[in-house]
Amino acid sequence: MELKQKGAKADIGGFKQLMVSMKWTTAADFDLAAAYESKDGKRGLAYFGELGNLNAFPFMQLSRDEGVGDTGGDNEETMRITKLDDMKYVWLLCWDYGKIRDGAPARFKDSDVSLSVMDDKGTSHNLTLDTGDMGNVALLATIDNTSPIGAKLINTSKAGTLKGLQSLQDLMNIIQK
């Protein structure tokens, strides 16, 4: 299923595992990350500095860091999510590492970043970044797990600017604006 436009939604319901894959060939050090908020209000981040854990909270884990040093080619970062029961929201993010360091705008408009979310039944949802906003962090998608009838995947497509990765709250301000 294609979620090309901002606001497009898909039910992802029950699953044993989600595989989130971000791909790009652009010569940029993009990074896949997932910020989360649990149902009891705990917030955190799975990213290249804290890969996460599949067997304990937060039940998500990033595979590796690609494109380091603005390397072009077949770059792909993958995150597995094995459980959403305790989560209220999971926000899937892409940032341009070098541009965050400098506080400069990213190269999203000139990139070919794509995101796909596949469940263990083989259903794949492909998302396209649909924003003209400037920034060095892009909120690509939101997994909203607040409904009792199952989780929804939403193309959120918005961007913001960080200078450094000092604070989770700075990132949450971009997500929740």
C-alpha positions, 0 to 999 in steps of 0.5 A: 500500500502506498502512503504518498501524501501527508495524512494518508493512513493504514491500519497495521493491526496485530502483528508479531514483528514490523520491519521498518526500512529506510533506503537512499542513494543520495550522498548524505549521512541520513539516519533512521530513528524511532522516538516513542511514548509508552502508555505509562508516559515513558519517552525514549529514542532508538537510534545509532547511539542507542540501538534498542532491544528486541527482547525487552522494552522498548522492543525495537532495535536498529540494525546499523548506521549507513551512509557515514561520511555522506557516502552515496550508494545503496544505503539502508537502515532497518529497524525491527519492532516486536511489540507495541502493547506498551506503546502509545506512539512510535514516531519514525524519523530521518535526520541528516547527521552532518546538518544536525551537528551544524544546525543547518538545513538538510538535503531532504528535497534533493534526496531519494529517502524512502520508507517501507513498513512491512508486517510479518504477514508480508503486507508492506506500506511504502511512505514518501516524504511529502513536505516542503518544510525546511529542517534537518529532522523529518518526521516521516511516519507515526504509529498511533497505538491509542485505539482499542481496535489496533494501531494505525500507520500515518504519513506525518511528513513534517520537518524541523531543525535541531542543532546537535542531539543534546535533548530528547525534549528538543526532538519531541518539540519538533514531533509534537508541533 
